[in-house]
Amino acid sequence: MKLSYNDQIIKIVSQLLTLLKVPFTAKSLRDDLETHPDFPSIYALTRVLRSRNVETAVVKLSADQLFVLDTPILIFPDGEQQKPACISRIDDSYITLQYPEGQVVF
């Protein structure tokens, strides 16, 4: 089953919080995001993450610039067919992406 864009966002934020070991329940995260008046905007995501004591910054980067950042990282690639994802690991030549449907791509 294909997830709606809003469900993709909720799922990817859930993956981020899990990687960061931030305690949450699926229901509380969904409620916090869906009741934010600006959801599914980046602003709403940063506000909800900050309310859970997660440091956030919104930046536009090229793929090459990702290699200097600490993980995990939420990404929202440009383009119509792009899905939000979470970068869970960056090595010298590989980036591990987790997508909302759960698949991992190296």
CYANA upper distance limits for C-alpha pairs under 8 A (distance plus 0.5 A):
  3 LEU  CA      7 ASP  CA      6.24
  3 LEU  CA      8 GLN  CA      6.44
  3 LEU  CA    101 GLU  CA      8.19
  4 SER  CA      8 GLN  CA      6.68
  5 TYR  CA      9 ILE  CA      6.82
  6 ASN  CA     10 ILE  CA      6.84
  6 ASN  CA     40 PRO  CA      6.79
  7 ASP  CA     11 LYS  CA      6.52
  8 GLN  CA     12 ILE  CA      6.62
  8 GLN  CA     83 LYS  CA      8.37
  8 GLN  CA     84 PRO  CA      7.57
  8 GLN  CA    100 PRO  CA      5.69
  8 GLN  CA    101 GLU  CA      8.19
  9 ILE  CA     13 VAL  CA      6.65
  9 ILE  CA     40 PRO  CA      7.75
  9 ILE  CA     84 PRO  CA      7.27
  9 ILE  CA    100 PRO  CA      7.97
 10 ILE  CA     14 SER  CA      6.62
 10 ILE  CA     29 LEU  CA      7.97
 10 ILE  CA     30 ARG  CA      6.88
 10 ILE  CA     33 LEU  CA      7.86
 11 LYS  CA     15 GLN  CA      6.80
 11 LYS  CA    100 PRO  CA      5.78
 11 LYS  CA    101 GLU  CA      8.42
 12 ILE  CA     16 LEU  CA      6.76
 12 ILE  CA     74 LEU  CA      8.09
 12 ILE  CA     84 PRO  CA      7.52
 12 ILE  CA     85 ALA  CA      6.65
 12 ILE  CA     86 CYS  CA      6.87
 12 ILE  CA     98 GLN  CA      8.39
 12 ILE  CA     99 TYR  CA      7.29
 12 ILE  CA    100 PRO  CA      5.70
 13 VAL  CA     17 LEU  CA      6.70
 13 VAL  CA     74 LEU  CA      8.16
 14 SER  CA     18 THR  CA      6.68
 14 SER  CA     26 ALA  CA      7.84
 14 SER  CA     29 LEU  CA      8.00
 15 GLN  CA     19 LEU  CA      6.72
 15 GLN  CA     86 CYS  CA      7.77
 15 GLN  CA     98 GLN  CA      8.47
 16 LEU  CA     20 LEU  CA      6.70
 16 LEU  CA     72 PRO  CA      7.08
 16 LEU  CA     73 ILE  CA      7.94
 16 LEU  CA     74 LEU  CA      7.65
 16 LEU  CA     86 CYS  CA      7.04
 17 LEU  CA     21 LYS  CA      6.47
 17 LEU  CA     22 VAL  CA      5.63
 17 LEU  CA     23 PRO  CA      7.90
 17 LEU  CA     24 PHE  CA      8.18
 18 THR  CA     22 VAL  CA      6.66
 18 THR  CA     23 PRO  CA      8.11
 19 LEU  CA     72 PRO  CA      7.40
 19 LEU  CA     88 SER  CA      7.92
 20 LEU  CA     72 PRO  CA      7.88
 22 VAL  CA     52 ARG  CA      8.17
 24 PHE  CA     28 SER  CA      7.28
 24 PHE  CA     29 LEU  CA      7.20
 25 THR  CA     29 LEU  CA      6.71
 26 ALA  CA     30 ARG  CA      6.59
 27 LYS  CA     31 ASP  CA      6.51
 28 SER  CA     32 ASP  CA      6.51
 29 LEU  CA     33 LEU  CA      6.63
 30 ARG  CA     34 GLU  CA      6.35
 31 ASP  CA     35 THR  CA      6.34
 32 ASP  CA     36 HIS  CA      6.85
 32 ASP  CA     48 VAL  CA      7.15
 33 LEU  CA     39 PHE  CA      6.71
 33 LEU  CA     40 PRO  CA      8.04
 33 LEU  CA     44 ALA  CA      7.50
 33 LEU  CA     45 LEU  CA      7.56
 33 LEU  CA     48 VAL  CA      7.13
 34 GLU  CA     39 PHE  CA      6.61
 34 GLU  CA     40 PRO  CA      8.27
 35 THR  CA     39 PHE  CA      7.99
 36 HIS  CA     44 ALA  CA      6.73
 37 PRO  CA     44 ALA  CA      8.14
 38 ASP  CA     43 TYR  CA      7.51
 38 ASP  CA     44 ALA  CA      5.90
 39 PHE  CA     43 TYR  CA      8.38
 39 PHE  CA     44 ALA  CA      5.72
 39 PHE  CA     45 LEU  CA      7.79
 40 PRO  CA     44 ALA  CA      6.89
 40 PRO  CA     45 LEU  CA      7.64
 41 SER  CA     45 LEU  CA      7.05
 42 ILE  CA     46 THR  CA      6.68
 42 ILE  CA     58 VAL  CA      8.39
 43 TYR  CA     47 ARG  CA      6.72
 44 ALA  CA     48 VAL  CA      6.72
 45 LEU  CA     49 LEU  CA      6.56
 46 THR  CA     50 ARG  CA      6.42
 46 THR  CA     56 THR  CA      6.64
 46 THR  CA     57 ALA  CA      8.29
 47 ARG  CA     51 SER  CA      6.66
 48 VAL  CA     52 ARG  CA      7.12
 49 LEU  CA     53 ASN  CA      7.06
 49 LEU  CA     54 VAL  CA      5.73
 49 LEU  CA     55 GLU  CA      7.90
 49 LEU  CA     56 THR  CA      7.80
 50 ARG  CA     54 VAL  CA      5.46
 50 ARG  CA     55 GLU  CA      6.65
 50 ARG  CA     56 THR  CA      7.40
 61 LEU  CA     65 GLN  CA      6.44
 61 LEU  CA     66 LEU  CA      7.54
 62 SER  CA     66 LEU  CA      7.53
 63 ALA  CA     67 PHE  CA      8.32
 65 GLN  CA     69 LEU  CA      8.15
 67 PHE  CA     90 ILE  CA      7.01
 67 PHE  CA     91 ASP  CA      8.26
 67 PHE  CA     92 ASP  CA      8.27
 71 THR  CA     87 ILE  CA      6.99
 71 THR  CA     88 SER  CA      6.19
 71 THR  CA     89 ARG  CA      6.46
 71 THR  CA     90 ILE  CA      7.67
 72 PRO  CA     86 CYS  CA      7.08
 72 PRO  CA     87 ILE  CA      5.90
 72 PRO  CA     88 SER  CA      5.12
 72 PRO  CA     89 ARG  CA      7.23
 73 ILE  CA     86 CYS  CA      6.00
 73 ILE  CA     87 ILE  CA      5.55
 73 ILE  CA     88 SER  CA      7.28
 74 LEU  CA     84 PRO  CA      7.83
 74 LEU  CA     85 ALA  CA      6.43
 74 LEU  CA     86 CYS  CA      5.02
 74 LEU  CA     87 ILE  CA      6.87
 75 ILE  CA     84 PRO  CA      6.24
 75 ILE  CA     85 ALA  CA      5.87
 75 ILE  CA     86 CYS  CA      6.50
 75 ILE  CA     87 ILE  CA      7.75
 76 PHE  CA     82 GLN  CA      8.01
 76 PHE  CA     83 LYS  CA      7.28
 76 PHE  CA     84 PRO  CA      5.15
 76 PHE  CA     85 ALA  CA      7.18
 77 PRO  CA     82 GLN  CA      6.29
 77 PRO  CA     83 LYS  CA      7.50
 77 PRO  CA     84 PRO  CA      7.28
 78 ASP  CA     82 GLN  CA      7.07
 83 LYS  CA     99 TYR  CA      7.86
 84 PRO  CA     99 TYR  CA      7.35
 84 PRO  CA    100 PRO  CA      7.87
 85 ALA  CA     97 LEU  CA      6.80
 85 ALA  CA     98 GLN  CA      6.10
 85 ALA  CA     99 TYR  CA      5.22
 85 ALA  CA    100 PRO  CA      7.16
 86 CYS  CA     97 LEU  CA      6.11
 86 CYS  CA     98 GLN  CA      5.62
 86 CYS  CA     99 TYR  CA      7.05
 87 ILE  CA     95 ILE  CA      7.33
 87 ILE  CA     96 THR  CA      6.17
 87 ILE  CA     97 LEU  CA      5.08
 87 ILE  CA     98 GLN  CA      6.82
 88 SER  CA     95 ILE  CA      8.35
 88 SER  CA     96 THR  CA      6.20
 88 SER  CA     97 LEU  CA      6.65
 88 SER  CA     98 GLN  CA      7.40
 89 ARG  CA     95 ILE  CA      6.41
 89 ARG  CA     96 THR  CA      5.59
 89 ARG  CA     97 LEU  CA      8.06
 90 ILE  CA     94 TYR  CA      6.42
 90 ILE  CA     95 ILE  CA      5.12
 90 ILE  CA     96 THR  CA      6.89
 91 ASP  CA     95 ILE  CA      6.87
 94 TYR  CA    106 PHE  CA      6.60
 95 ILE  CA    105 VAL  CA      8.48
 95 ILE  CA    106 PHE  CA      6.11
 96 THR  CA    104 VAL  CA      7.20
 96 THR  CA    105 VAL  CA      6.18
 96 THR  CA    106 PHE  CA      5.07
 97 LEU  CA    104 VAL  CA      5.99
 97 LEU  CA    105 VAL  CA      5.67
 97 LEU  CA    106 PHE  CA      6.95
 98 GLN  CA    102 GLY  CA      6.73
 98 GLN  CA    103 GLN  CA      6.38
 98 GLN  CA    104 VAL  CA      5.11
 98 GLN  CA    105 VAL  CA      7.14
 99 TYR  CA    103 GLN  CA      6.11
 99 TYR  CA    104 VAL  CA      7.02
